Amino acid sequence: MSITTDPKIGLIDGPFQRQLEALSQSRSWYNWAGYAAPSTLDCIEFEYFALRNQASLFDISPLFKYRVKGSEANKMLNRLVTRDVNKIKVGRVAYAIWCNQDGMLIDDGTLFHLGNCDWRLCCQEPMLDWLLEAAWGFNIEIIDESATVAGLSIQGPTSYSILSIAGFTLDNIKPFDFYQDRNGVLISRTGFTGDLGYEIFFPHEKASDLWDLIWNSGSDLGLRAIGYDAVNIARIEAGFMTAGIDFMPVQSTEYLHRGQTPFELNIGKLVDFKKGHFNGRRALLDLKDKPRSCLLRFDVGGFKPADSALIYHKKKYEVGHISSGIWSPTVKKSIALAHIKTQYRNSPALFAEIYTLKEGQWIKRMEKMVENKSPFYAPPRAKQTPPFKR
């Protein structure tokens, strides 16, 4: 007797489950916010190289999406996030973070300025309770759109051409701009890969038709559906951190002092002390010059991924750890995002302790680490407007 298990049992089908099931060869699924999401559909190599050399289609429907609107929406959001939302023009998207009263990061996300006093916040973690608490006393309405708004991310060199064939006019859409049509389809020039790409949001009931339109438009331009494993490689190459891996949302930590400030995560530029009061401001004023550690990008010697490796100063003293580490197929070297104790951040003598299994035995390597202050991968097409056609 053979017993088979379905990794999707207990998980919700997303708006594109029918299409993803038909494409899935690996049957590799994981839990993303209660939805059955693909880790891979075919194999990670095919999916990654489609993303970098052609175009990829990735379901981002499980993102949490909240509509914030009303006469005091700007005031409420300025009270919540650390940046000044009054500087975000209508038709623009901005990266934003928000902290608790102790200055520890709760989550990060993207803010879409849809219209006058009308916003959408997209984020990784469920935030409705926090938003309702932050909204107390303001004349606003908060609507949880997570289950009613679907999303797709199309990334890669041919993404612009595919969407153009599909009938969308994106010639003048700059990075962090968005386009919205009469049918409720919103296309933003954003993504989690560091490459040319777009994110598309639309009502759930339009999901199948929109998938078919984009899929058919990309049939001659190498479009491939992908899972998160390929996206994860691309986001590390772009130098992007992610919740639960490179930082722990403070409300999810089980021990005291495990939260981190924006200054410890190297995103202090998103904290605007000049705009007036916001949640965590007093604490951050005190902590801005006292980071315990720093999240930095590193080139790592050798050719073995250094994920989860401990970091040593002069090969003797433990001073940090790698939170995300891969061998980059495009950059052709081992790269990592790593937390380093502040006093050692500029040291030229940092080494990653990497263990590799070879012929049944574990071999330890101490590989030199060199800080890389720029994204590991940033092709010019990601910023060109209009992007070139292929």
C-alpha distance (Angstrom), angle and dihedral (degrees) to the residues before:
residue distance angle dihedral
M1 . . .
S2 3.80 . .
I3 3.78 123.4 .
T4 3.78 120.6 -157.0
T5 3.77 125.6 -168.3
D6 3.76 127.0 -153.5
P7 3.83 111.3 -140.3
K8 3.81 88.8 -155.7
I9 3.82 95.4 62.9
G10 3.79 109.7 126.2
L11 3.81 93.4 15.7
I12 3.80 128.1 110.2
D13 3.78 121.5 -110.9
G14 3.79 111.1 -120.8
P15 3.82 125.2 -138.7
F16 3.83 91.3 -91.1
Q17 3.80 98.6 43.2
R18 3.81 93.2 117.0
Q19 3.80 92.2 53.6
L20 3.80 94.4 42.6
E21 3.81 93.5 47.4
A22 3.81 90.2 53.1
L23 3.83 91.1 52.0
S24 3.79 97.7 41.9
Q25 3.79 113.9 109.5
S26 3.80 97.8 157.8
R27 3.83 97.0 48.1
S28 3.79 87.7 -144.4
W29 3.80 112.6 152.7
Y30 3.78 134.8 164.2
N31 3.79 137.7 -172.7
W32 3.80 113.7 -94.7
A33 3.81 109.8 174.6
G34 3.79 90.2 -34.9
Y35 3.81 95.0 -48.7
A36 3.79 126.8 114.6
A37 3.81 102.1 -114.1
P38 3.83 126.8 176.9
S39 3.78 120.7 -111.5
T40 3.79 86.8 -171.3
L41 3.78 132.7 -9.8
D42 3.79 99.2 -166.4
C43 3.79 114.1 -7.4
I44 3.78 131.0 -38.5
E45 3.81 94.7 -119.3
F46 3.81 95.0 56.4
E47 3.79 91.7 44.3
Y48 3.79 95.9 47.5
F49 3.80 94.9 48.5
A50 3.81 90.7 46.6
L51 3.80 87.7 55.7
R52 3.80 93.3 49.8
N53 3.82 100.2 37.1
Q54 3.82 106.4 26.7
A55 3.80 124.9 2.5
S56 3.79 136.7 -64.2
L57 3.80 133.3 -153.8
F58 3.81 117.0 -148.6
D59 3.81 127.4 178.5
I60 3.83 110.4 -125.1
S61 3.81 95.8 169.7
P62 3.84 93.0 116.9
L63 3.82 90.5 67.6
F64 3.79 112.3 113.0
K65 3.79 110.5 -111.4
Y66 3.80 124.6 -167.7
R67 3.80 128.6 -176.6
V68 3.80 114.5 -146.3
K69 3.78 115.8 -172.4
G70 3.76 141.0 150.0
S71 3.78 139.2 91.0
E72 3.81 92.7 -65.5
A73 3.81 98.9 38.8
N74 3.81 92.4 113.5
K75 3.79 91.9 50.2
M76 3.80 92.8 48.5
L77 3.81 93.8 48.5
N78 3.80 91.0 47.0
R79 3.80 87.2 53.9
L80 3.81 90.1 50.4
V81 3.83 107.1 42.1
T82 3.79 128.7 51.4
R83 3.81 97.9 -127.5
D84 3.81 126.9 71.6
V85 3.81 106.6 -98.8
N86 3.81 90.9 -169.0
K87 3.80 86.7 75.6
I88 3.82 92.0 59.3
K89 3.81 108.1 92.9
V90 3.79 124.4 -144.7
G91 3.81 107.7 -87.9
R92 3.79 93.6 33.0
V93 3.80 134.3 106.6
A94 3.80 123.6 -147.4
Y95 3.78 135.6 -170.2
A96 3.80 110.5 -120.6
I97 3.80 140.1 179.7
W98 3.79 133.2 -163.8
C99 3.80 132.5 -160.3
N100 3.79 140.2 -161.8
Q101 3.78 123.3 -112.9
D102 3.81 90.0 -83.5
G103 3.81 92.1 58.4
M104 3.83 94.1 -108.4
L105 3.80 118.6 141.0
I106 3.80 115.3 -102.6
D107 3.80 97.8 -179.4
D108 3.78 145.0 -45.5
G109 3.78 129.8 -127.8
T110 3.78 147.7 142.1
L111 3.80 125.9 -77.5
F112 3.81 117.6 -150.9
H113 3.81 115.0 -160.2
L114 3.79 98.3 -149.2
G115 3.80 99.1 171.1
N116 3.76 144.3 -39.6
C117 3.83 105.1 -28.5
D118 3.82 89.8 -13.7
W119 3.82 121.3 117.4
R120 3.79 142.4 162.1
L121 3.80 121.4 -150.0
C122 3.81 118.1 -159.7
C123 3.80 118.9 -169.0
Q124 3.78 144.4 156.3
E125 3.81 99.9 -121.0
P126 3.84 128.4 55.8
M127 3.81 106.2 -96.4
L128 3.81 107.0 168.0
D129 3.82 96.0 109.4
W130 3.79 91.2 47.2
L131 3.81 92.7 47.6
L132 3.80 92.2 49.0
E133 3.78 90.0 51.6
A134 3.81 91.6 47.7
A135 3.82 89.8 48.7
W136 3.80 94.4 57.8
G137 3.81 109.9 126.1
F138 3.83 95.5 13.5
N139 3.80 125.6 109.3
I140 3.80 96.8 -122.0
E141 3.79 142.6 113.9
I142 3.81 123.7 -132.0
I143 3.80 118.2 -159.8
D144 3.80 123.1 -173.1
E145 3.83 103.3 -136.8
S146 3.80 95.2 171.8
A147 3.80 94.7 110.4
T148 3.79 97.4 37.7
V149 3.82 103.3 44.5
A150 3.81 117.5 66.4
G151 3.78 124.8 -162.0
L152 3.80 142.4 -157.6
S153 3.78 130.0 -172.0
I154 3.80 116.7 -151.3
Q155 3.81 112.2 -172.3
G156 3.77 136.7 170.7
P157 3.83 142.7 63.1
T158 3.81 96.2 -57.8
S159 3.82 97.2 42.2
Y160 3.81 93.6 99.9
S161 3.80 92.6 49.4
I162 3.80 92.0 48.5
L163 3.78 93.4 51.9
S164 3.81 89.9 45.6
I165 3.82 90.1 54.3
A166 3.81 87.4 48.8
G167 3.80 88.4 60.1
F168 3.80 102.9 -101.9
T169 3.81 118.0 135.2
L170 3.80 106.3 -139.6
D171 3.82 102.8 148.3
N172 3.80 94.1 116.6
I173 3.81 98.7 35.7
K174 3.80 106.5 117.8
P175 3.82 125.1 -163.3
F176 3.82 108.0 -65.7
D177 3.82 92.7 15.6
F178 3.78 120.5 115.8
Y179 3.81 136.9 -153.0
Q180 3.80 123.8 -147.6
D181 3.80 127.0 -169.9
R182 3.79 132.9 -160.2
N183 3.80 92.6 -97.3
G184 3.79 94.9 63.6
V185 3.82 95.8 -100.1
L186 3.81 112.5 142.5
I187 3.81 119.7 -168.6
S188 3.79 118.7 -171.6
R189 3.78 126.9 -173.4
T190 3.77 93.4 -125.4
G191 3.78 138.2 107.5
F192 3.78 148.2 148.7
T193 3.81 98.8 -108.8
G194 3.82 106.3 71.4
D195 3.81 89.1 -124.3
L196 3.79 135.5 100.9
G197 3.77 105.6 -66.2
Y198 3.77 150.9 127.4
E199 3.79 139.3 -136.4
I200 3.80 118.5 -143.5
F201 3.81 125.4 -158.0
F202 3.80 124.6 -173.1
P203 3.83 142.4 146.2
H204 3.82 115.2 -67.7
E205 3.78 92.4 -118.9
K206 3.81 90.2 63.2
A207 3.81 93.8 51.6
S208 3.82 101.2 100.4
D209 3.80 94.8 43.5
L210 3.79 92.7 48.4
W211 3.80 93.1 47.1
D212 3.81 90.4 51.6
L213 3.81 92.0 47.8
I214 3.81 93.5 51.8
W215 3.80 94.2 39.3
N216 3.79 93.3 52.5
S217 3.81 91.8 44.0
G218 3.79 90.0 55.9
S219 3.79 97.8 46.1
D220 3.82 93.0 105.3
L221 3.81 96.5 35.9
G222 3.77 101.3 61.9
L223 3.80 99.5 -100.2
R224 3.82 112.4 173.9
A225 3.80 130.5 178.7
I226 3.80 111.7 -125.0
G227 3.79 142.1 -172.1
Y228 3.78 132.7 -131.1
D229 3.81 97.3 -88.3
A230 3.81 91.8 71.0
V231 3.80 91.8 43.3
N232 3.80 89.3 52.6
I233 3.81 92.2 57.8
A234 3.80 90.7 49.1
R235 3.81 94.6 48.6
I236 3.82 91.5 52.1
E237 3.81 89.8 50.0
A238 3.81 87.1 52.3
G239 3.81 90.0 50.0
F240 3.82 94.6 -119.7
M241 3.79 120.2 152.9
T242 3.80 122.5 -141.5
A243 3.80 133.4 -152.9
G244 3.78 117.0 -101.7
I245 3.81 92.2 20.7
D246 3.80 111.2 48.4
F247 3.78 94.0 21.0
M248 3.78 135.8 10.2
P249 3.81 116.2 -129.2
V250 3.78 100.6 -118.4
Q251 3.80 94.3 -125.6
S252 3.83 88.5 58.5
T253 3.80 96.5 53.6
E254 3.80 119.4 106.8
Y255 3.80 98.4 -161.5
L256 3.78 131.9 57.3
H257 3.81 118.2 -101.0
R258 3.82 94.1 19.1
G259 3.79 91.9 115.7
Q260 3.81 120.5 96.2
T261 3.77 134.3 -144.2
P262 3.82 124.9 -129.2
F263 3.81 87.6 -108.5
E264 3.81 90.7 57.4
L265 3.81 90.1 50.1
N266 3.82 93.1 50.2
I267 3.81 93.7 -115.1
G268 3.78 97.8 106.4
K269 3.82 90.0 126.4
L270 3.81 87.1 75.2
V271 3.81 91.0 64.5
D272 3.81 111.9 91.5
F273 3.80 110.3 -170.3
K274 3.82 91.5 176.6
K275 3.79 97.1 66.0
G276 3.80 95.9 73.1
H277 3.77 132.4 -107.5
F278 3.80 122.2 -9.2
N279 3.77 134.0 161.4
G280 3.80 110.3 -68.7
R281 3.82 95.2 9.8
R282 3.81 96.5 127.4
A283 3.79 92.5 49.0
L284 3.81 93.1 45.7
L285 3.80 92.0 51.7
D286 3.79 87.3 58.2
L287 3.82 95.7 41.7
K288 3.81 102.0 41.7
D289 3.81 92.9 92.2
K290 3.81 94.9 37.6
P291 3.81 107.5 66.2
R292 3.80 111.8 163.5
S293 3.80 92.1 -157.6
C294 3.81 140.8 -3.7
L295 3.81 131.6 -131.1
L296 3.80 106.0 -135.5
R297 3.81 140.1 169.0
F298 3.80 118.0 -115.0
D299 3.76 141.0 -174.2
V300 3.79 106.9 -139.2
G301 3.78 123.9 -154.1
G302 3.78 122.4 -117.2
F303 3.76 127.3 27.5
K304 3.81 103.7 -88.5
P305 3.83 120.8 102.4
A306 3.79 110.8 -105.8
D307 3.80 98.4 -155.2
S308 3.84 112.4 155.4
A309 3.80 92.6 1.9
L310 3.79 120.4 151.3
I311 3.80 116.8 -121.2
Y312 3.79 124.2 -135.2
H313 3.78 134.0 -165.1
K314 3.81 110.8 -131.9
K315 3.82 86.8 -10.2
K316 3.81 89.5 -74.3
Y317 3.79 115.3 74.2
E318 3.78 123.5 55.0
V319 3.82 108.2 -127.3
G320 3.80 106.5 159.9
H321 3.76 149.2 -26.7
I322 3.81 140.7 -113.9
S323 3.80 113.5 -111.8
S324 3.84 97.4 -177.9
G325 3.80 123.4 20.8
I326 3.81 132.4 163.3
W327 3.76 143.6 155.2
S328 3.81 101.1 -109.8
P329 3.83 112.6 -135.3
T330 3.82 90.7 -159.8
V331 3.80 102.6 38.5
K332 3.83 89.6 40.0
K333 3.77 96.5 -139.1
S334 3.77 142.5 83.1
I335 3.81 110.8 -87.5
A336 3.78 133.7 -179.7
L337 3.78 149.0 179.2
A338 3.78 108.3 -135.6
H339 3.80 141.7 178.7
I340 3.81 112.9 -131.8
K341 3.79 127.9 -175.7
T342 3.78 106.2 -106.0
Q343 3.79 97.6 -117.8
Y344 3.83 90.1 58.0
R345 3.82 100.1 43.2
N346 3.82 94.3 104.7
S347 3.78 96.3 39.5
P348 3.83 116.3 128.5
A349 3.82 89.5 -154.4
L350 3.81 104.6 71.2
F351 3.80 119.9 134.4
A352 3.81 133.0 -176.1
E353 3.80 116.7 -137.5
I354 3.81 103.6 -138.4
Y355 3.79 125.0 -177.9
T356 3.80 121.1 -159.1
L357 3.79 127.7 -174.7
K358 3.80 112.6 -131.7
E359 3.79 124.6 171.4
G360 3.78 92.3 -20.3
Q361 3.79 96.0 -48.5
W362 3.79 131.8 99.0
I363 3.77 115.2 -125.8
K364 3.80 121.5 -163.3
R365 3.79 120.7 -142.4
M366 3.80 125.9 -173.3
E367 3.80 104.8 -154.4
K368 3.80 125.3 -169.9
M369 3.81 117.1 -114.8
V370 3.82 125.1 -149.5
E371 3.79 122.0 -172.5
N372 3.80 116.4 -117.5
K373 3.81 110.8 -158.7
S374 3.83 94.8 -168.9
P375 3.81 131.6 60.7
F376 3.78 110.2 -80.8
Y377 3.80 90.5 -127.7
A378 3.81 125.7 23.8
P379 3.84 114.4 152.7
P380 3.83 116.3 -161.1
R381 3.82 91.4 -122.5
A382 3.82 89.0 70.2
K383 3.84 89.0 72.2
Q384 3.81 103.3 29.7
T385 3.83 117.9 112.1
P386 2.92 115.6 -130.4
P387 3.80 94.3 19.4
F388 3.78 115.7 -130.9
K389 3.80 116.9 -95.4
R390 3.76 125.5 -119.9
